[in-house]
């Protein structure tokens, strides 16, 4: 579940084959987005809040009009379930990650596939744009992280070092750093230009599902199967705080804006 940029709305994705848009202040459901034929794995707003992008195990992603709740584009082309889908920061493009070993960049208005990012040998677990939209980063079950030129679809960097599946990968807001999370119980901070690992965040005792930077990039937040989340100092790689109260796996965590 995520908020819109203005925090007025929230969107949720469900095993009931739908996504729902909610008024955050009241909890009222404003729209139910129906059309997928399988579990909806993710849902995200465009930056302007006018559209929602969903991904599903029916092998499609869909773009929805927030005001009407209608599907405006169905993105077809993947040959297996789509685990995540996000907009570029300007909302012009959509990016999908799939179990078919590929990620795809789409024109969000026309639904046309612009680039198919091929190079991973196993499922792509996550994919995200850099803030300026010039680059894409993918994380895969093949233990690799790849950086792609979003304009050409060319792989420009491969990050190697994790010893198990890489569950997530994101850029810092300034694009200088990459943050990855893995089943190998570590998160890593990488130099986005050289691909050199700058810091390895060790302390979790089970797989890490997600890792995110704070807005200014000074801190990192990780969520783990070990029932904890941890806050880390980006520059030193030291754990600042362990959030220890859950009685089962912590599958996601995020900073406030």
C-alpha positions in Angstrom: 0.0 0.0 0.0 1.3 3.4 -0.9 0.2 7.1 -0.6 -0.2 9.5 -3.5 2.4 12.3 -3.6 0.1 14.7 -1.8 -0.8 12.1 0.8 -4.5 12.6 0.1 -5.1 9.1 -1.4 -3.8 5.6 -0.8 -3.8 2.6 -3.1 -3.8 -1.1 -2.1 -3.2 -4.3 -4.1 -4.8 -7.6 -3.2 -5.1 -11.3 -3.7 -8.8 -10.7 -4.5 -7.8 -9.6 -8.0 -8.4 -5.9 -7.4 -6.7 -2.7 -6.4 -8.5 -0.1 -4.4 -8.1 3.7 -4.1 -8.9 5.1 -0.6 -9.3 8.6 0.9 -6.5 8.6 3.4 -8.2 11.0 5.9 -11.4 9.1 6.1 -10.6 5.5 5.1 -13.4 5.6 2.5 -12.9 3.4 -0.6 -13.3 5.7 -3.6 -12.6 3.3 -6.5 -12.2 -0.5 -6.9 -10.0 -1.3 -9.9 -11.4 -4.4 -11.5 -10.0 -6.2 -14.6 -7.0 -8.3 -13.6 -7.6 -12.1 -13.8 -5.0 -12.9 -11.1 -3.5 -11.7 -7.9 -2.6 -8.0 -8.0 1.0 -7.8 -6.7 1.7 -4.1 -6.7 0.0 -0.7 -7.2 1.6 2.7 -7.5 0.5 6.2 -8.3 2.0 8.5 -10.9 3.7 11.5 -9.4 0.8 13.8 -10.4 -1.7 11.4 -8.8 -3.8 11.1 -12.0 -3.0 7.5 -12.7 -2.4 4.2 -11.0 -0.2 1.4 -12.3 -0.9 -2.2 -11.2 1.0 -5.5 -11.8 -0.5 -9.0 -11.7 0.2 -12.7 -12.0 -2.1 -12.7 -15.1 1.1 -11.6 -17.0 -0.2 -8.0 -17.5 0.2 -4.6 -16.0 -2.6 -2.0 -16.2 -2.8 1.8 -16.2 -5.9 3.2 -14.5 -7.5 6.7 -14.4 -7.8 7.6 -10.7 -10.8 9.9 -11.3 -12.9 7.4 -13.1 -11.4 4.1 -12.0 -11.3 2.9 -15.6 -8.4 1.0 -17.2 -6.8 3.2 -19.9 -4.0 0.8 -21.0 -3.3 -3.0 -20.6 0.4 -3.7 -20.9 0.8 -7.1 -22.6 4.1 -8.7 -23.6 5.5 -10.6 -20.6 5.2 -14.4 -20.7 4.9 -14.9 -16.9 3.7 -13.0 -13.8 4.7 -9.4 -13.2 6.0 -8.9 -9.7 6.2 -5.1 -9.7 5.4 -2.1 -11.8 6.3 1.6 -11.3 6.0 4.9 -13.2 9.0 7.0 -14.2 9.0 10.2 -12.2 7.5 12.2 -15.0 4.8 9.6 -15.5 5.6 9.2 -19.2 6.8 5.6 -18.9 6.0 2.4 -16.9 8.5 -0.2 -15.9 7.7 -3.8 -15.2 9.6 -6.7 -13.6 8.7 -10.3 -14.4 9.2 -13.9 -13.6 10.0 -14.4 -17.4 13.6 -13.1 -16.6 13.0 -9.7 -18.2 12.0 -6.1 -17.4 10.1 -3.9 -19.8 9.9 -0.1 -20.3 6.5 1.0 -21.7 5.0 4.2 -23.0 2.4 4.8 -20.4 0.1 6.7 -22.7 0.0 4.3 -25.7 0.8 1.0 -23.9 3.6 0.3 -26.4 6.7 -1.6 -25.2 9.7 0.7 -25.7 12.5 -1.6 -24.5 12.7 -5.2 -23.4 15.6 -5.5 -20.9 17.1 -9.0 -21.4 20.1 -10.3 -19.6 19.1 -11.9 -16.4 19.0 -15.7 -16.2 16.2 -16.0 -13.6 13.2 -14.0 -12.5 13.5 -10.2 -12.1 12.3 -9.4 -8.6 12.2 -5.6 -8.8 12.9 -2.8 -11.2 13.0 0.9 -10.6 13.9 4.2 -12.4 16.5 6.7 -11.3 15.0 10.1 -10.3 16.0 11.7 -13.6 14.5 8.7 -15.6 17.8 8.2 -17.5 18.6 4.8 -15.9 16.8 1.7 -14.7 18.0 -0.8 -12.1 16.9 -4.5 -11.9 17.3 -7.1 -9.2 17.1 -10.8 -9.9 17.0 -14.2 -8.5 20.2 -14.9 -10.4 22.0 -12.8 -7.7 22.8 -10.1 -10.1 21.8 -6.4 -10.2 21.9 -4.6 -13.6 21.8 -1.0 -14.5 20.3 -0.1 -17.9 20.3 3.0 -20.1 16.5 3.8 -20.2 16.8 5.5 -23.6 18.5 2.6 -25.4 17.7 -0.4 -23.3 21.4 -1.3 -23.1 22.9 -2.8 -19.9 25.7 -0.5 -18.8 26.7 -2.0 -15.4 26.3 -5.4 -13.6 26.7 -5.5 -9.8 28.1 -8.8 -8.5 28.6 -9.7 -4.9 25.4 -11.0 -3.3 25.5 -14.8 -2.8 21.7 -15.3 -2.9 18.7 -13.9 -4.7 18.6 -10.0 -4.8 15.1 -9.0 -3.7 15.2 -5.3 -4.3 17.4 -2.5 -5.8 16.9 1.3 -5.8 18.8 4.4 -6.6 19.4 7.2 -4.1 17.5 10.4 -4.9 20.6 12.0 -6.3 21.4 8.9 -8.4 24.9 8.6 -7.0 24.3 5.4 -5.0 22.5 2.1 -5.4 21.0 0.1 -2.5 20.3 -3.6 -2.7 18.7 -6.2 -0.5 19.2 -9.9 -0.6 18.3 -13.4 0.7 22.0 -13.6 1.8 20.9 -11.5 4.9 22.8 -8.4 3.8 22.0 -5.1 2.1 24.7 -3.3 0.1 25.4 0.2 -0.9 27.1 0.6 -4.3 28.7 3.4 -6.3 26.3 3.9 -9.2 29.0 4.9 -11.7 31.8 2.4 -10.9 29.6 -0.5 -9.6 31.9 -0.9 -6.6 30.4 -2.0 -3.3 30.9 0.8 -0.7 29.2 -0.7 2.3 27.8 -4.1 3.3 25.1 -3.8 6.0 25.4 -6.9 8.2 23.3 -7.7 11.2 20.1 -9.4 10.0 19.9 -13.1 10.7 17.6 -14.0 7.8 16.7 -12.8 4.3 16.0 -9.1 3.7 12.9 -8.3 1.7 13.4 -4.7 1.1 15.8 -1.8 1.6 15.2 2.0 1.0 17.1 5.2 1.4 15.7 8.1 3.4 14.8 11.2 1.3 18.2 12.8 1.8 20.1 9.5 1.6 21.7 9.7 5.0 19.9 6.6 6.3 18.8 3.2 5.1 15.8 1.2 6.3 15.7 -2.6 5.9 12.9 -5.2 6.4 13.7 -8.8 7.2 12.4 -12.3 7.7 14.1 -12.2 11.1 11.1 -10.2 12.4 13.0 -7.0 12.6 13.6 -3.8 10.6 16.8 -1.9 11.0 17.9 1.7 10.4 21.4 2.2 9.2 23.8 5.1 8.7 24.5 5.2 4.9 28.0 6.7 5.3 29.3 4.3 8.0 27.2 1.3 7.3 26.5 0.9 11.1 23.1 -0.1 12.4 21.6 2.9 14.3 18.5 1.2 15.6 16.7 -2.2 15.5 12.9 -2.1 15.3 12.0 -5.3 17.2 8.4 -5.9 18.0 6.8 -7.9 15.2 6.2 -11.6 15.9 6.7 -12.7 12.3 8.6 -11.6 9.1 8.7 -7.9 8.3 8.1 -7.8 4.6 8.3 -4.0 3.9 9.3 -0.8 5.6 9.5 2.8 4.5 10.4 6.3 5.8 7.9 9.1 6.1 8.3 11.8 3.5 
